[in-house]
Structures are given as structure tokens and as C-alpha cells.
Amino acid sequence: MTAFDKTPGWLDWRQNPSKPGFTPPAGAVDAHCHVFGPGAQFPFAPERKYTPCDASKDQLFALRDCLGFSRNVLVQATCHGADNRALVDAIAHAGGKARGVASVKPDVSDDELKALDAAGVRGVRFNFVKRLVDALPRAPLMEIATRIEALGWHVVIYFEAEDLPDLYDFFTSLPGTIVVDHMGRPDVSKSAQGPEFGLFRQLMREHGNFWAKTTCPERLSRQGPPHYVDVIPFARSIVEEFPDRVLWGTDWPHPNLKSHMPDDAWLVDFIPKIAPTPELQQKLLVDNPMRLYWPEEETS
């Protein structure tokens, strides 16, 4: 595949999203989104397992403004591998209103980490989703986690619920703050009070350094759009039990989707269903992401 051959069957993001009915609080942060390419400027990684459509920083920032948000946290996706140039370029053009989570190789140098830190990167992502990446040995990941802790960064982990039992001990051995993508991708056809999601809640309850992103109802739902009703009990339980350790994001431009492409307004209107009070909305959208990504701007 070349950088311009999008993976067949995967949908493009919506060019003209609706305006959401829910108005986010002032200073709200979209804490999980991506930029892809443009491929002609920032080529995709040769080892990638999918090729997305282009999704530029300017298009992301236009979406941010349309949805009523103020800031973005950009997460490096596997299609760019450990080449973080597109992410760094987007942060550089955001006027201080974006931070990043990078992907790095085990042999990343201290100087490279310092350069990423200066560019606005505040975390590293470890991907354990088997259909997206090949398995990585754990010792190098532990070494990376230890090195970035010295910079005040955190680790973002992406996995699927069925794999958590095998990964649990490794995850809980990682140092520093750990942020879990998409609530560990629960199977929402099962009960939010059942043993599978219960293990994730145990992880959050017994290890206070773990945070969760209450993101991607469009990926998790079996019932589908626009309300994603079956995801609500899972996300709401996490927001209500761990209000100081939750984040939210659009996951724009929604890579790898085949069944439907969400209108991003639907995802914003999902927020009050999982964070039903202004106090919870403030924590989810403003206080928590600011504390994690812009601590220097926090006011007492």
C-alpha cells in the first residue's frame, strides 16, 4: 500500500458535523484525538496495518471550534508508527492549546525524549490490541515507562477487555500515572456489573494511579447511533466512581470504522448521559485534563 491507498471498507470522517445540543463548559478539552498525515507531507509508517484517510491539523482545529471545545490532546496512532512529526507539527500550530501522547521505540535517546517534551508531548502510548500491532516484549516497555516518569509524563495503554487478565500484573507494575484508552474496550453486550468489567473497575479502585478515558461509544456500542445507549452504564459508572481520574475525547477522525461513521455532535451529546451533573462535567472535560496535560496553568 502507498500512503494514498486507504484501507478498503473503512469509512471517511464526516466533513460537516452538526452542532451539538450540549454546550461544554468553558475551557473543555478533547483529550483523545488524532491527526493523520496529510500523507504527502507526513508519510505513514511502512509497517502499518492500516492506511487511513488524511485528517489534518487544520481540520481537527475546525472541529474543535465547531463542537465548542478549547484544547486538544493528540494521540499518536499506529499508522504513523514512532514517527511523531505530524503530531508535533499539529501541537506547534495550536498556539499552546494542544498537547501530545507519542509513540517511541525502545532505543529512543534521551535527547529525543527531551525534544518531544519541549514540543508538548506529555505521555507515551503502549498498544496491546493484537489486530493493530505485533506483540512487544515487556522489558523494553518497562524501561521506557521508567525513563519517561522522570520527565513527568504518563503511560497510555490500549487493550481489549478479554486480554486484561493476562496483562493485569504487568500493567500494575508500571510506574507513574497510567491512562487507559476507551475504558479497556469492554464488551457492552455483557453487564457493566459483571466480572469482566468488574476486573477493570477493580484495577481502577485498587490502583489510584490509573485513569480512564470514557471514550468511543461508537466503537463499543452494539445498539448503535445516535445515542449508544448500551455504553452509558459502563461509562457512567466509571465517571461517578472515579470522578477525578476520567477523561473524554472524540477519537476523531475515527479510524478503522466500517459499520457507521458518527456525527461528532452525537459524541458530545453523549457527555451529559455519562456525566449528568455540571460538577462531573467540569471534572471530566476541564479539571482532569488540565491537571494531567497543563499542570503549569492550574490555579489554586
MARLUMVO-638942 format. One record per residue (C-alpha): residue number from 1; residue in three letters; x, y, z. Coordinates in nm, 4 decimals. Each point is the difference from the previous one (the first is absolute). Layout:
N
<site nr="NUM" rest="ALA" x="X" y="Y" z="Z"/>
...
***
This chain:
300
<site nr="1" rest="MET" x="0.0000" y="0.0000" z="0.0000"/>
<site nr="2" rest="THR" x="0.1109" y="0.3566" z="-0.0606"/>
<site nr="3" rest="ALA" x="-0.0813" y="0.2901" z="0.2300"/>
<site nr="4" rest="PHE" x="-0.2963" y="0.0812" z="-0.2251"/>
<site nr="5" rest="ASP" x="-0.1663" y="-0.3417" z="-0.0152"/>
<site nr="6" rest="LYS" x="-0.2526" y="0.0089" z="0.2820"/>
<site nr="7" rest="THR" x="-0.0837" y="-0.3380" z="0.1471"/>
<site nr="8" rest="PRO" x="-0.3076" y="-0.1295" z="-0.1892"/>
<site nr="9" rest="GLY" x="-0.3313" y="-0.0023" z="0.1836"/>
<site nr="10" rest="TRP" x="0.0938" y="0.2544" z="0.2643"/>
<site nr="11" rest="LEU" x="-0.2098" y="0.3128" z="0.0156"/>
<site nr="12" rest="ASP" x="0.1111" y="0.3615" z="-0.0335"/>
<site nr="13" rest="TRP" x="-0.0726" y="0.2478" z="0.2774"/>
<site nr="14" rest="ARG" x="-0.2938" y="0.2376" z="-0.0418"/>
<site nr="15" rest="GLN" x="0.0932" y="0.3257" z="-0.1649"/>
<site nr="16" rest="ASN" x="-0.2928" y="0.2018" z="0.1400"/>
<site nr="17" rest="PRO" x="-0.0853" y="-0.0982" z="0.3581"/>
<site nr="18" rest="SER" x="-0.3090" y="0.1360" z="0.1672"/>
<site nr="19" rest="LYS" x="0.0060" y="0.2422" z="0.2884"/>
<site nr="20" rest="PRO" x="-0.0511" y="-0.1938" z="0.3227"/>
<site nr="21" rest="GLY" x="-0.2902" y="0.0736" z="0.2297"/>
<site nr="22" rest="PHE" x="0.2260" y="-0.0230" z="0.3052"/>
<site nr="23" rest="THR" x="0.2260" y="0.2985" z="0.0644"/>
<site nr="24" rest="PRO" x="0.3315" y="-0.1005" z="0.1605"/>
<site nr="25" rest="PRO" x="0.1252" y="0.2082" z="0.2920"/>
<site nr="26" rest="ALA" x="0.2490" y="0.2759" z="-0.0735"/>
<site nr="27" rest="GLY" x="0.3480" y="-0.1347" z="-0.0611"/>
<site nr="28" rest="ALA" x="-0.1140" y="-0.3522" z="-0.0920"/>
<site nr="29" rest="VAL" x="0.2635" y="-0.2395" z="-0.1344"/>
<site nr="30" rest="ASP" x="-0.0397" y="-0.2660" z="-0.2665"/>
<site nr="31" rest="ALA" x="0.2503" y="-0.2338" z="0.1651"/>
<site nr="32" rest="HIS" x="0.0185" y="-0.2725" z="-0.2653"/>
<site nr="33" rest="CYS" x="0.0271" y="0.0807" z="-0.3692"/>
<site nr="34" rest="HIS" x="0.2409" y="-0.0541" z="-0.2871"/>
<site nr="35" rest="VAL" x="0.1519" y="0.1572" z="-0.3087"/>
<site nr="36" rest="PHE" x="0.0789" y="-0.2157" z="-0.3035"/>
<site nr="37" rest="GLY" x="0.2464" y="0.1398" z="-0.2496"/>
<site nr="38" rest="PRO" x="-0.0731" y="0.1568" z="-0.2341"/>
<site nr="39" rest="GLY" x="0.1821" y="-0.2965" z="-0.1499"/>
<site nr="40" rest="ALA" x="0.1834" y="0.2094" z="-0.2581"/>
<site nr="41" rest="GLN" x="0.1570" y="0.2054" z="0.2803"/>
<site nr="42" rest="PHE" x="0.0195" y="-0.2550" z="0.2825"/>
<site nr="43" rest="PRO" x="0.0207" y="-0.3510" z="-0.1522"/>
<site nr="44" rest="PHE" x="-0.1573" y="-0.2913" z="0.1798"/>
<site nr="45" rest="ALA" x="0.2217" y="-0.2669" z="0.1502"/>
<site nr="46" rest="PRO" x="0.1067" y="-0.2839" z="-0.2320"/>
<site nr="47" rest="GLU" x="-0.0844" y="-0.2567" z="0.2701"/>
<site nr="48" rest="ARG" x="-0.3552" y="0.1323" z="0.0574"/>
<site nr="49" rest="LYS" x="-0.2932" y="-0.2415" z="0.0008"/>
<site nr="50" rest="TYR" x="-0.2439" y="0.2517" z="-0.1456"/>
<site nr="51" rest="THR" x="0.0052" y="0.3165" z="-0.2093"/>
<site nr="52" rest="PRO" x="-0.2439" y="0.2727" z="0.1063"/>
<site nr="53" rest="CYS" x="-0.1339" y="0.2922" z="-0.1949"/>
<site nr="54" rest="ASP" x="0.1794" y="0.3301" z="0.0517"/>
<site nr="55" rest="ALA" x="-0.1177" y="0.1972" z="0.3032"/>
<site nr="56" rest="SER" x="0.1978" y="0.3181" z="0.0466"/>
<site nr="57" rest="LYS" x="0.0635" y="0.2273" z="0.2949"/>
<site nr="58" rest="ASP" x="-0.2034" y="0.2795" z="-0.1583"/>
<site nr="59" rest="GLN" x="-0.2988" y="-0.2299" z="-0.0376"/>
<site nr="60" rest="LEU" x="0.0383" y="-0.1133" z="0.3623"/>
<site nr="61" rest="PHE" x="0.0153" y="0.3554" z="0.1295"/>
<site nr="62" rest="ALA" x="-0.3080" y="0.0938" z="-0.2043"/>
<site nr="63" rest="LEU" x="-0.1858" y="-0.2910" z="0.1598"/>
<site nr="64" rest="ARG" x="0.1155" y="0.1112" z="0.3457"/>
<site nr="65" rest="ASP" x="-0.1499" y="0.3433" z="-0.0560"/>
<site nr="66" rest="CYS" x="-0.3203" y="-0.1400" z="-0.1498"/>
<site nr="67" rest="LEU" x="-0.0614" y="-0.2257" z="0.3000"/>
<site nr="68" rest="GLY" x="0.0696" y="0.2722" z="0.2565"/>
<site nr="69" rest="PHE" x="0.3314" y="-0.1282" z="0.1352"/>
<site nr="70" rest="SER" x="0.3139" y="0.1973" z="0.0805"/>
<site nr="71" rest="ARG" x="0.2889" y="-0.2501" z="-0.0063"/>
<site nr="72" rest="ASN" x="0.1112" y="-0.3335" z="-0.1403"/>
<site nr="73" rest="VAL" x="0.2150" y="-0.2886" z="0.1152"/>
<site nr="74" rest="LEU" x="0.1340" y="-0.1759" z="-0.3084"/>
<site nr="75" rest="VAL" x="0.0820" y="-0.3688" z="0.0239"/>
<site nr="76" rest="GLN" x="0.2469" y="-0.1595" z="-0.2380"/>
<site nr="77" rest="ALA" x="-0.1707" y="-0.2726" z="-0.2014"/>
<site nr="78" rest="THR" x="0.1630" y="-0.3198" z="-0.1205"/>
<site nr="79" rest="CYS" x="-0.0212" y="0.1004" z="-0.3667"/>
<site nr="80" rest="HIS" x="0.2802" y="0.2517" z="0.0623"/>
<site nr="81" rest="GLY" x="0.2062" y="-0.2402" z="0.2109"/>
<site nr="82" rest="ALA" x="0.2647" y="0.1768" z="0.2068"/>
<site nr="83" rest="ASP" x="0.0277" y="0.2888" z="-0.2461"/>
<site nr="84" rest="ASN" x="-0.1647" y="0.2746" z="0.2058"/>
<site nr="85" rest="ARG" x="0.0559" y="0.2839" z="-0.2472"/>
<site nr="86" rest="ALA" x="-0.3672" y="0.0491" z="-0.0903"/>
<site nr="87" rest="LEU" x="-0.0966" y="0.0110" z="0.3667"/>
<site nr="88" rest="VAL" x="0.2811" y="0.2419" z="0.0907"/>
<site nr="89" rest="ASP" x="-0.0865" y="0.2231" z="-0.2958"/>
<site nr="90" rest="ALA" x="-0.3630" y="0.0185" z="0.1122"/>
<site nr="91" rest="ILE" x="0.0974" y="0.0935" z="0.3552"/>
<site nr="92" rest="ALA" x="0.2371" y="0.2665" z="-0.1314"/>
<site nr="93" rest="HIS" x="-0.2844" y="0.1661" z="-0.1913"/>
<site nr="94" rest="ALA" x="-0.2545" y="-0.0164" z="0.2834"/>
<site nr="95" rest="GLY" x="0.1093" y="0.3113" z="0.1868"/>
<site nr="96" rest="GLY" x="0.0569" y="-0.1864" z="0.3258"/>
<site nr="97" rest="LYS" x="-0.3446" y="-0.1615" z="-0.0179"/>
<site nr="98" rest="ALA" x="0.1181" y="-0.3537" z="-0.0760"/>
<site nr="99" rest="ARG" x="0.2126" y="-0.2660" z="0.1676"/>
<site nr="100" rest="GLY" x="0.1039" y="-0.3400" z="-0.1250"/>
<site nr="101" rest="VAL" x="0.0438" y="-0.3676" z="0.0797"/>
<site nr="102" rest="ALA" x="0.2784" y="-0.1482" z="-0.2130"/>
<site nr="103" rest="SER" x="0.1158" y="-0.3435" z="-0.1066"/>
<site nr="104" rest="VAL" x="0.3704" y="-0.0716" z="0.0416"/>
<site nr="105" rest="LYS" x="0.2348" y="-0.2875" z="-0.0712"/>
<site nr="106" rest="PRO" x="0.1959" y="-0.1744" z="0.2767"/>
<site nr="107" rest="ASP" x="0.3228" y="0.1575" z="-0.1199"/>
<site nr="108" rest="VAL" x="-0.1352" y="0.3562" z="0.0168"/>
<site nr="109" rest="SER" x="0.2744" y="0.2305" z="0.1254"/>
<site nr="110" rest="ASP" x="-0.0200" y="0.2367" z="0.2951"/>
<site nr="111" rest="ASP" x="0.0458" y="0.2912" z="-0.2398"/>
<site nr="112" rest="GLU" x="-0.2966" y="-0.1180" z="-0.2084"/>
<site nr="113" rest="LEU" x="-0.2163" y="-0.0255" z="0.3106"/>
<site nr="114" rest="LYS" x="0.1048" y="0.3483" z="0.1099"/>
<site nr="115" rest="ALA" x="-0.0838" y="0.1371" z="-0.3445"/>
<site nr="116" rest="LEU" x="-0.3453" y="-0.1591" z="0.0143"/>
<site nr="117" rest="ASP" x="-0.0496" y="0.1423" z="0.3475"/>
<site nr="118" rest="ALA" x="0.0889" y="0.3480" z="-0.1236"/>
<site nr="119" rest="ALA" x="-0.2447" y="-0.0488" z="-0.2871"/>
<site nr="120" rest="GLY" x="-0.2886" y="-0.0664" z="0.2390"/>
<site nr="121" rest="VAL" x="-0.0063" y="-0.3776" z="0.0295"/>
<site nr="122" rest="ARG" x="-0.1085" y="-0.1183" z="0.3444"/>
<site nr="123" rest="GLY" x="-0.0397" y="-0.3758" z="-0.0387"/>
<site nr="124" rest="VAL" x="0.0866" y="-0.3160" z="-0.1910"/>
<site nr="125" rest="ARG" x="-0.2518" y="-0.2497" z="-0.1335"/>
<site nr="126" rest="PHE" x="0.0402" y="-0.3773" z="0.0266"/>
<site nr="127" rest="ASN" x="-0.2354" y="-0.1882" z="-0.2334"/>
<site nr="128" rest="PHE" x="-0.0982" y="-0.3587" z="0.0859"/>
<site nr="129" rest="VAL" x="-0.2843" y="-0.0400" z="-0.2522"/>
<site nr="130" rest="LYS" x="0.1095" y="-0.3024" z="-0.1986"/>
<site nr="131" rest="ARG" x="-0.1759" y="0.0891" z="-0.3235"/>
<site nr="132" rest="LEU" x="0.1839" y="0.3340" z="-0.0117"/>
<site nr="133" rest="VAL" x="0.3531" y="-0.0810" z="0.1164"/>
<site nr="134" rest="ASP" x="0.2369" y="-0.2892" z="0.0451"/>
<site nr="135" rest="ALA" x="0.0683" y="-0.1020" z="0.3589"/>
<site nr="136" rest="LEU" x="0.2836" y="0.1861" z="0.1663"/>
<site nr="137" rest="PRO" x="0.2310" y="-0.1432" z="0.2672"/>
<site nr="138" rest="ARG" x="-0.0856" y="0.1472" z="0.3367"/>
<site nr="139" rest="ALA" x="0.3490" y="0.0746" z="0.1332"/>
<site nr="140" rest="PRO" x="0.0626" y="0.2845" z="-0.2503"/>
<site nr="141" rest="LEU" x="-0.3430" y="0.1453" z="0.0786"/>
<site nr="142" rest="MET" x="0.0810" y="0.0020" z="0.3697"/>
<site nr="143" rest="GLU" x="0.3266" y="0.1763" z="-0.0746"/>
<site nr="144" rest="ILE" x="-0.1764" y="0.2651" z="-0.2065"/>
<site nr="145" rest="ALA" x="-0.2602" y="0.0507" z="0.2740"/>
<site nr="146" rest="THR" x="0.2746" y="0.0504" z="0.2566"/>
<site nr="147" rest="ARG" x="0.1859" y="0.2489" z="-0.2188"/>
<site nr="148" rest="ILE" x="-0.3033" y="0.2138" z="-0.0805"/>
<site nr="149" rest="GLU" x="-0.1109" y="0.0128" z="0.3637"/>
<site nr="150" rest="ALA" x="0.3066" y="0.2167" z="0.0618"/>
<site nr="151" rest="LEU" x="-0.1440" y="0.2508" z="-0.2498"/>
<site nr="152" rest="GLY" x="-0.3338" y="0.0071" z="0.1808"/>
<site nr="153" rest="TRP" x="-0.1687" y="-0.1828" z="-0.2871"/>
<site nr="154" rest="HIS" x="-0.2552" y="-0.2792" z="0.0243"/>
<site nr="155" rest="VAL" x="-0.0640" y="-0.3267" z="-0.1831"/>
<site nr="156" rest="VAL" x="-0.3124" y="-0.0535" z="-0.2113"/>
<site nr="157" rest="ILE" x="-0.1002" y="-0.3639" z="-0.0483"/>
<site nr="158" rest="TYR" x="-0.2345" y="-0.1337" z="-0.2663"/>
<site nr="159" rest="PHE" x="-0.1348" y="-0.3537" z="0.0336"/>
<site nr="160" rest="GLU" x="-0.3174" y="-0.2047" z="-0.0281"/>
<site nr="161" rest="ALA" x="-0.1968" y="-0.1265" z="0.2987"/>
<site nr="162" rest="GLU" x="0.0586" y="-0.3671" z="-0.0711"/>
<site nr="163" rest="ASP" x="0.3763" y="0.0533" z="0.0290"/>
<site nr="164" rest="LEU" x="-0.0026" y="0.1826" z="0.3343"/>
<site nr="165" rest="PRO" x="0.0421" y="-0.3135" z="0.2175"/>
<site nr="166" rest="ASP" x="0.3277" y="-0.0824" z="-0.1750"/>
<site nr="167" rest="LEU" x="0.1222" y="0.3603" z="0.0078"/>
<site nr="168" rest="TYR" x="-0.1191" y="0.0982" z="0.3488"/>
<site nr="169" rest="ASP" x="0.3210" y="-0.0731" z="0.1915"/>
<site nr="170" rest="PHE" x="0.2158" y="0.1735" z="-0.2588"/>
<site nr="171" rest="PHE" x="-0.2211" y="0.3072" z="-0.0071"/>
<site nr="172" rest="THR" x="-0.0021" y="0.0336" z="0.3777"/>
<site nr="173" rest="SER" x="0.3805" y="-0.0265" z="0.0074"/>
<site nr="174" rest="LEU" x="0.0437" y="0.3034" z="-0.2255"/>
<site nr="175" rest="PRO" x="0.1205" y="0.3152" z="0.1769"/>
<site nr="176" rest="GLY" x="-0.1738" y="0.3356" z="0.0029"/>
<site nr="177" rest="THR" x="-0.3402" y="0.0985" z="-0.1307"/>
<site nr="178" rest="ILE" x="-0.1682" y="-0.2471" z="-0.2373"/>
<site nr="179" rest="VAL" x="-0.2864" y="0.1086" z="-0.2267"/>
<site nr="180" rest="VAL" x="-0.2225" y="-0.2677" z="-0.1536"/>
<site nr="181" rest="ASP" x="-0.1422" y="0.0621" z="-0.3460"/>
<site nr="182" rest="HIS" x="-0.3745" y="-0.0538" z="-0.0518"/>
<site nr="183" rest="MET" x="-0.0635" y="-0.1601" z="0.3419"/>
<site nr="184" rest="GLY" x="0.1952" y="-0.3066" z="-0.1117"/>
<site nr="185" rest="ARG" x="-0.2495" y="-0.0635" z="-0.2829"/>
<site nr="186" rest="PRO" x="-0.2699" y="-0.1843" z="0.1977"/>
<site nr="187" rest="ASP" x="-0.2418" y="-0.2387" z="-0.1656"/>
<site nr="188" rest="VAL" x="-0.3171" y="0.2009" z="0.0560"/>
<site nr="189" rest="SER" x="-0.2215" y="-0.2972" z="-0.0824"/>
<site nr="190" rest="LYS" x="0.0957" y="-0.1200" z="0.3486"/>
<site nr="191" rest="SER" x="-0.0982" y="0.1621" z="0.3283"/>
<site nr="192" rest="ALA" x="0.1812" y="0.3075" z="0.1255"/>
<site nr="193" rest="GLN" x="-0.0226" y="-0.1695" z="0.3395"/>
<site nr="194" rest="GLY" x="0.1362" y="-0.3300" z="-0.1288"/>
<site nr="195" rest="PRO" x="0.3411" y="-0.1560" z="0.0643"/>
<site nr="196" rest="GLU" x="0.1711" y="0.1145" z="-0.3206"/>
<site nr="197" rest="PHE" x="-0.0599" y="0.3721" z="0.0489"/>
<site nr="198" rest="GLY" x="0.0277" y="-0.0616" z="0.3722"/>
<site nr="199" rest="LEU" x="0.3666" y="-0.0830" z="-0.0490"/>
<site nr="200" rest="PHE" x="0.0539" y="0.3374" z="-0.1636"/>
<site nr="201" rest="ARG" x="-0.1831" y="0.1758" z="0.2810"/>
<site nr="202" rest="GLN" x="0.2174" y="-0.1950" z="0.2458"/>
<site nr="203" rest="LEU" x="0.3069" y="0.1269" z="-0.1830"/>
<site nr="204" rest="MET" x="-0.1220" y="0.3570" z="0.0384"/>
<site nr="205" rest="ARG" x="-0.1126" y="-0.0468" z="0.3604"/>
<site nr="206" rest="GLU" x="0.3121" y="-0.1697" z="0.1342"/>
<site nr="207" rest="HIS" x="0.2570" y="0.2037" z="-0.1915"/>
<site nr="208" rest="GLY" x="-0.0444" y="0.3746" z="0.0399"/>
<site nr="209" rest="ASN" x="0.2538" y="0.0794" z="-0.2719"/>
<site nr="210" rest="PHE" x="-0.2362" y="-0.1330" z="-0.2702"/>
<site nr="211" rest="TRP" x="-0.2203" y="0.2325" z="-0.2029"/>
<site nr="212" rest="ALA" x="-0.2633" y="-0.0883" z="-0.2637"/>
<site nr="213" rest="LYS" x="-0.1151" y="0.1589" z="-0.3219"/>
<site nr="214" rest="THR" x="-0.3782" y="-0.0307" z="-0.0287"/>
<site nr="215" rest="THR" x="0.0249" y="0.0095" z="-0.3756"/>
<site nr="216" rest="CYS" x="-0.1119" y="-0.1731" z="-0.3185"/>
<site nr="217" rest="PRO" x="-0.3652" y="-0.0974" z="0.0487"/>
<site nr="218" rest="GLU" x="-0.0100" y="-0.0210" z="-0.3798"/>
<site nr="219" rest="ARG" x="0.2523" y="-0.2856" z="0.0163"/>
<site nr="220" rest="LEU" x="-0.1457" y="-0.1794" z="0.2998"/>
<site nr="221" rest="SER" x="-0.3738" y="0.0187" z="-0.0608"/>
<site nr="222" rest="ARG" x="-0.1995" y="-0.2949" z="-0.1316"/>
<site nr="223" rest="GLN" x="-0.3209" y="0.2038" z="-0.0121"/>
<site nr="224" rest="GLY" x="0.1581" y="0.2720" z="-0.2097"/>
<site nr="225" rest="PRO" x="-0.0553" y="0.3699" z="-0.0661"/>
<site nr="226" rest="PRO" x="-0.0940" y="0.2601" z="0.0780"/>
<site nr="227" rest="HIS" x="-0.0451" y="-0.0604" z="0.3742"/>
<site nr="228" rest="TYR" x="0.2279" y="-0.3024" z="0.0700"/>
<site nr="229" rest="VAL" x="-0.2268" y="-0.0912" z="0.2905"/>
<site nr="230" rest="ASP" x="0.1738" y="-0.3289" z="0.0829"/>
<site nr="231" rest="VAL" x="0.3304" y="0.1773" z="0.0722"/>
<site nr="232" rest="ILE" x="-0.1473" y="0.2441" z="0.2528"/>
<site nr="233" rest="PRO" x="0.0023" y="-0.2301" z="0.3076"/>
<site nr="234" rest="PHE" x="0.3678" y="-0.0793" z="-0.0507"/>
<site nr="235" rest="ALA" x="0.1212" y="0.3563" z="-0.0481"/>
<site nr="236" rest="ARG" x="-0.2300" y="0.1523" z="0.2613"/>
<site nr="237" rest="SER" x="0.1129" y="-0.2478" z="0.2666"/>
<site nr="238" rest="ILE" x="0.3626" y="0.0978" z="-0.0606"/>
<site nr="239" rest="VAL" x="-0.0706" y="0.3740" z="0.0003"/>
<site nr="240" rest="GLU" x="-0.2029" y="-0.0194" z="0.3207"/>
<site nr="241" rest="GLU" x="0.2366" y="-0.2302" z="0.1904"/>
<site nr="242" rest="PHE" x="0.3274" y="0.1608" z="-0.1117"/>
<site nr="243" rest="PRO" x="-0.0922" y="0.3619" z="-0.0805"/>
<site nr="244" rest="ASP" x="0.3533" y="0.1328" z="0.0452"/>
<site nr="245" rest="ARG" x="0.1615" y="-0.2553" z="-0.2324"/>
<site nr="246" rest="VAL" x="-0.2101" y="0.0055" z="-0.3161"/>
<site nr="247" rest="LEU" x="0.0464" y="0.1652" z="-0.3381"/>
<site nr="248" rest="TRP" x="-0.2115" y="0.0347" z="-0.3135"/>
<site nr="249" rest="GLY" x="0.0820" y="0.0404" z="-0.3686"/>
<site nr="250" rest="THR" x="-0.1500" y="-0.0299" z="-0.3466"/>
<site nr="251" rest="ASP" x="0.2530" y="-0.2480" z="-0.1458"/>
<site nr="252" rest="TRP" x="-0.0264" y="0.2065" z="-0.3196"/>
<site nr="253" rest="PRO" x="0.0409" y="-0.0926" z="-0.2841"/>
<site nr="254" rest="HIS" x="-0.1288" y="-0.3396" z="0.1164"/>
<site nr="255" rest="PRO" x="0.2357" y="-0.2364" z="-0.1834"/>
<site nr="256" rest="ASN" x="-0.0833" y="-0.3603" z="-0.0847"/>
<site nr="257" rest="LEU" x="-0.3790" y="0.0365" z="0.0125"/>
<site nr="258" rest="LYS" x="-0.2087" y="-0.2018" z="-0.2449"/>
<site nr="259" rest="SER" x="-0.3537" y="-0.0104" z="0.1384"/>
<site nr="260" rest="HIS" x="-0.0702" y="0.3723" z="0.0253"/>
<site nr="261" rest="MET" x="0.1788" y="0.3310" z="0.0303"/>
<site nr="262" rest="PRO" x="-0.1264" y="0.2114" z="0.2896"/>
<site nr="263" rest="ASP" x="-0.0980" y="0.3597" z="-0.0176"/>
<site nr="264" rest="ASP" x="0.2321" y="0.1471" z="0.2627"/>
<site nr="265" rest="ALA" x="-0.2938" y="0.1934" z="0.1450"/>
<site nr="266" rest="TRP" x="-0.1458" y="-0.3352" z="0.1096"/>
<site nr="267" rest="LEU" x="0.3119" y="-0.0663" z="0.2029"/>
<site nr="268" rest="VAL" x="-0.0163" y="0.3393" z="0.1695"/>
<site nr="269" rest="ASP" x="-0.3677" y="-0.0548" z="0.0788"/>
<site nr="270" rest="PHE" x="0.1011" y="-0.3313" z="0.1600"/>
<site nr="271" rest="ILE" x="0.1911" y="0.1909" z="0.2712"/>
<site nr="272" rest="PRO" x="-0.2929" y="0.1040" z="0.2250"/>
<site nr="273" rest="LYS" x="-0.1279" y="-0.3589" z="-0.0101"/>
<site nr="274" rest="ILE" x="0.3198" y="-0.1246" z="0.1659"/>
<site nr="275" rest="ALA" x="0.0817" y="0.3130" z="0.2034"/>
<site nr="276" rest="PRO" x="-0.3468" y="0.1206" z="0.0966"/>
<site nr="277" rest="THR" x="0.0936" y="0.2927" z="0.2264"/>
<site nr="278" rest="PRO" x="0.1901" y="0.3213" z="-0.0729"/>
<site nr="279" rest="GLU" x="0.2529" y="-0.0990" z="0.2664"/>
<site nr="280" rest="LEU" x="0.0782" y="-0.3308" z="-0.1722"/>
<site nr="281" rest="GLN" x="0.0114" y="0.1692" z="-0.3406"/>
<site nr="282" rest="GLN" x="0.2491" y="0.2557" z="0.1298"/>
<site nr="283" rest="LYS" x="0.2286" y="-0.2720" z="0.1345"/>
<site nr="284" rest="LEU" x="-0.0265" y="-0.2190" z="-0.3094"/>
<site nr="285" rest="LEU" x="0.0507" y="0.2714" z="-0.2587"/>
<site nr="286" rest="VAL" x="0.2069" y="0.2697" z="0.1703"/>
<site nr="287" rest="ASP" x="0.1521" y="-0.0678" z="0.3414"/>
<site nr="288" rest="ASN" x="0.1368" y="-0.3485" z="-0.0625"/>
<site nr="289" rest="PRO" x="0.1589" y="0.0556" z="-0.3431"/>
<site nr="290" rest="MET" x="0.1447" y="0.3324" z="0.1131"/>
<site nr="291" rest="ARG" x="0.1579" y="-0.1654" z="0.3037"/>
<site nr="292" rest="LEU" x="0.1531" y="-0.2725" z="-0.2152"/>
<site nr="293" rest="TYR" x="0.1071" y="0.1973" z="-0.3074"/>
<site nr="294" rest="TRP" x="0.0265" y="0.3650" z="0.1022"/>
<site nr="295" rest="PRO" x="0.0910" y="-0.0126" z="0.3717"/>
<site nr="296" rest="GLU" x="0.1977" y="0.3209" z="-0.0358"/>
<site nr="297" rest="GLU" x="-0.3272" y="0.1860" z="-0.0701"/>
<site nr="298" rest="GLU" x="-0.1912" y="-0.1317" z="0.2962"/>
<site nr="299" rest="THR" x="-0.1165" y="0.2612" z="0.2444"/>
<site nr="300" rest="SER" x="-0.0367" y="-0.0575" z="0.3706"/>
***
